[in-house]
Amino acid sequence: MVVAIWAIVAVFVLLLFTLPAAIKVVAQYERGVILRLGRFIGIKGPGLRIIIPFVDRLWRVDTRIVTMDVPEQEIITRDNVTVKVDAVVYLRVINPEDAVLKVADYVRATSLIAQTTLRSVLGQSELDELLGERDKINAKLQKIVDEQTDPWGVKVSAVEVKDVTLPEGMQRAMAAQAEAERDRRAKIVHAEGELQASEKLAQAAAVLSTQPVALQLRYLGTLKEIATERTNTVIFPLPMDLISAFLGRGSSGKTQ
């Protein structure tokens, strides 16, 4: 009787220790990769899973999109400008078996590949391309990194360059260049405005030269504007044809 009780207690204690190792719960966003005595036997979906304790081993693999920051890298561009660049990588596991069996730590391995690819691609680009063609560079980075991680069952959906830090001297030079460009555009706009104004004035002068009445009306309008000013002296311009008669008489008198 005592032996039976001890046997029951031993079985109870054994179950108490083995049940947690035998019962596994796989979440909806996970896949369970099972190794039996170190050998792959299959992949289990979400739910309650029972394995053989101390014989089977279950690896949970997260199949959600993982956001990974790429540490800041110091890069020399093709036009010999030193910049500091960091990036972010979006990846997810599409083949849990390869992610467990073919790479020890797929997140760390992807991070290292992203760092080396970032230095390689940006080192072949010029500063203007890095600043102005960000989408093109991101697409190139994503393609290269995805090709490297594809054998591991990892899909890299996007690689985005976040911040580009320039040296202070380069920042001042670019600020001066931008200011000079704004001044150039302002002068061009001013010159175009002067050209258009001169063309309109020439057209107006052509119309006034053919319409004496319009010229007289313009003359009267100018007199009205002068009259409204607060001044003690008013100068009235006289037409040249009115003065030419007096000038002609003066010159003829001298010749006589």
C-alpha positions as a printed Julia matrix, in Angstrom:
256×3 Matrix{Float64}:
  0.0     0.0     0.0
  2.81    2.38    0.85
  4.62    1.47   -2.38
  1.5     2.23   -4.4
  1.17    5.61   -2.76
  4.78    6.44   -3.45
  4.33    5.31   -7.07
  1.33    7.6    -7.46
  3.29   10.47   -5.93
  6.23    9.79   -8.24
  3.97    9.73  -11.29
  2.31   12.96  -10.15
  5.68   14.67   -9.65
  6.86   13.41  -13.03
  3.77   14.75  -14.74
  4.16   18.03  -12.9
  7.62   18.5   -14.35
  7.01   17.04  -17.81
  3.67   18.61  -18.7
  5.09   22.17  -19.06
  7.78   20.76  -21.33
  5.28   18.72  -23.34
  2.55   21.33  -23.84
  3.37   24.29  -26.04
  1.17   27.12  -27.25
  1.87   28.63  -30.66
  0.38   32.09  -31.24
 -1.58   33.06  -34.33
  1.36   35.09  -35.73
  3.91   32.33  -35.0
  4.97   29.05  -36.55
  6.51   26.23  -34.57
  9.53   24.46  -36.06
  9.98   21.07  -34.37
 13.29   19.22  -34.14
 13.26   15.64  -32.85
 16.65   14.61  -31.57
 18.09   17.44  -33.63
 16.32   16.44  -36.82
 13.64   18.54  -38.51
 10.26   16.8   -38.54
  7.78   19.52  -39.41
  6.18   22.92  -38.85
  3.21   23.41  -36.55
  0.62   26.15  -36.92
 -1.04   28.2   -34.18
 -2.77   26.48  -31.3
 -2.01   23.99  -28.49
  0.82   21.64  -29.44
  2.08   18.57  -27.58
  5.66   17.42  -28.04
  7.76   14.68  -26.52
  9.63   16.15  -23.55
 13.43   16.02  -23.69
 13.2    14.54  -27.21
 11.49   17.24  -29.25
 12.4    20.88  -29.35
 10.04   23.56  -30.65
 11.32   26.83  -32.1
  8.77   29.63  -32.3
  9.27   31.84  -35.36
  7.53   35.21  -35.56
  6.03   35.75  -39.01
  5.05   39.39  -38.47
  6.87   42.29  -40.11
  9.9    43.25  -38.04
 11.3    46.8   -38.06
 15.06   46.86  -37.65
 17.22   49.96  -37.29
 20.54   49.99  -39.12
 23.2    51.72  -36.99
 24.66   54.97  -38.28
 27.39   54.38  -40.84
 30.14   56.8   -41.88
 30.37   56.75  -45.67
 32.55   58.46  -48.26
 30.52   59.18  -51.38
 31.85   58.92  -54.92
 32.54   62.67  -54.99
 34.64   62.38  -51.78
 32.14   63.77  -49.27
 32.05   62.15  -45.84
 28.5    61.68  -44.53
 26.83   59.74  -41.74
 23.77   57.74  -42.76
 21.36   55.47  -40.9
 18.47   53.41  -42.23
 15.56   51.18  -41.28
 14.78   47.71  -42.68
 11.34   46.07  -42.85
 11.5    42.27  -42.97
  9.42   39.18  -42.22
  9.91   35.41  -42.26
  8.17   33.63  -45.12
  9.85   30.23  -44.63
 10.25   29.33  -40.94
 12.19   26.16  -41.71
 14.99   28.02  -43.51
 14.98   30.79  -40.89
 15.78   28.19  -38.2
 17.96   25.7   -40.06
 20.01   27.9   -42.4
 20.96   30.86  -40.2
 21.69   31.15  -36.49
 20.1    34.6   -35.98
 18.34   35.93  -39.05
 17.71   39.38  -37.51
 21.37   39.97  -36.69
 22.51   38.51  -40.02
 20.11   40.79  -41.92
 21.34   43.78  -39.93
 24.98   43.08  -40.84
 24.13   42.62  -44.52
 22.13   45.87  -44.48
 25.12   47.72  -43.0
 27.6    46.45  -45.59
 25.14   47.03  -48.43
 24.46   50.56  -47.22
 28.15   51.42  -47.24
 28.68   49.79  -50.65
 25.72   51.38  -52.47
 26.09   54.87  -51.02
 29.84   54.76  -51.58
 29.11   54.42  -55.3
 26.66   57.34  -55.3
 27.29   61.07  -55.36
 25.99   63.45  -52.72
 23.39   64.97  -55.04
 22.0    61.5   -55.77
 21.86   60.69  -52.07
 19.94   63.88  -51.31
 17.74   64.1   -54.4
 17.16   60.49  -55.52
 16.33   58.82  -52.21
 13.62   56.56  -53.66
 15.98   55.17  -56.29
 18.65   54.39  -53.69
 16.09   52.8   -51.35
 14.87   50.51  -54.12
 18.43   49.46  -54.93
 19.2    48.73  -51.28
 16.01   46.69  -50.89
 16.76   44.58  -53.95
 20.32   43.75  -52.9
 19.49   42.94  -49.26
 16.45   40.86  -50.27
 18.55   38.77  -52.64
 21.02   38.06  -49.83
 18.37   37.05  -47.27
 16.18   35.02  -49.63
 18.02   31.69  -48.91
 17.21   32.18  -45.21
 13.47   32.4   -45.83
 13.46   36.11  -44.98
 11.69   38.65  -47.17
 12.95   42.25  -47.01
 10.01   44.39  -48.1
 11.69   47.82  -47.79
 14.92   49.57  -46.88
 14.59   53.29  -46.11
 17.44   55.75  -45.61
 16.4    57.91  -42.64
 18.9    60.64  -41.86
 21.89   61.98  -43.76
 24.28   64.01  -41.6
 26.65   66.31  -43.48
 29.86   67.93  -42.16
 29.42   71.49  -40.89
 31.59   72.91  -43.66
 29.49   71.18  -46.29
 26.3    72.43  -44.65
 27.56   76.03  -44.77
 28.62   75.6   -48.41
 25.23   74.18  -49.38
 23.44   76.99  -47.51
 25.53   79.58  -49.39
 24.82   77.8   -52.67
 21.09   77.75  -51.95
 21.13   81.46  -51.1
 23.0    82.26  -54.3
 20.48   80.2   -56.26
 17.6    82.12  -54.69
 19.3    85.43  -55.56
 19.79   84.27  -59.13
 16.14   83.32  -59.48
 15.06   86.65  -57.97
 17.2    88.57  -60.47
 15.83   86.52  -63.35
 12.25   87.19  -62.25
 13.03   90.91  -61.87
 14.65   91.04  -65.32
 11.7    89.22  -66.89
  9.38   91.73  -65.23
 11.43   94.66  -66.59
 11.37   93.1   -70.07
  7.62   92.66  -70.02
  7.13   96.2   -68.71
  9.36   97.64  -71.43
  7.45   95.73  -74.1
  4.15   97.09  -72.8
  5.58  100.63  -72.67
  6.79  100.32  -76.24
  3.34   99.18  -77.32
  1.76  102.09  -75.44
  4.17  104.58  -77.05
  3.36  103.18  -80.48
 -0.37  103.66  -79.86
  0.09  107.19  -78.47
  2.23  108.21  -81.46
 -0.55  107.29  -83.85
 -3.37  108.78  -81.75
 -2.83  112.49  -80.92
 -6.08  112.61  -78.96
 -4.91  109.8   -76.68
 -1.63  111.65  -76.15
 -3.56  114.79  -75.18
 -5.68  112.85  -72.72
 -2.57  111.35  -71.19
 -1.1   114.85  -70.93
 -4.18  116.13  -69.11
 -4.14  113.14  -66.77
 -0.53  113.88  -65.88
 -1.42  117.51  -65.11
 -4.21  116.33  -62.84
 -1.84  114.06  -60.93
  0.66  116.89  -60.5
 -2.05  119.25  -59.29
 -2.97  116.93  -56.45
  0.57  116.94  -55.06
  1.48  119.33  -52.25
  4.15  121.41  -53.93
  4.89  125.08  -54.5
  6.29  124.7   -57.99
  4.51  123.19  -60.95
  6.25  122.58  -64.26
  4.04  122.35  -67.31
  5.67  120.57  -70.25
  4.89  122.15  -73.59
  4.72  120.28  -76.89
  7.75  120.7   -79.15
  5.63  121.76  -82.13
  4.4   124.75  -80.11
  7.92  125.91  -79.23
  9.47  125.22  -82.63
  7.76  128.27  -84.17
  9.42  130.63  -81.68
 12.76  128.88  -82.05
 12.54  129.24  -85.82
 11.9   132.97  -85.62
 14.81  133.55  -83.25
 17.25  131.74  -85.44
 16.08  133.58  -88.61
 16.51  136.97  -86.89
 20.11  136.24  -86.0
 20.98  135.27  -89.54
 19.66  138.53  -90.83
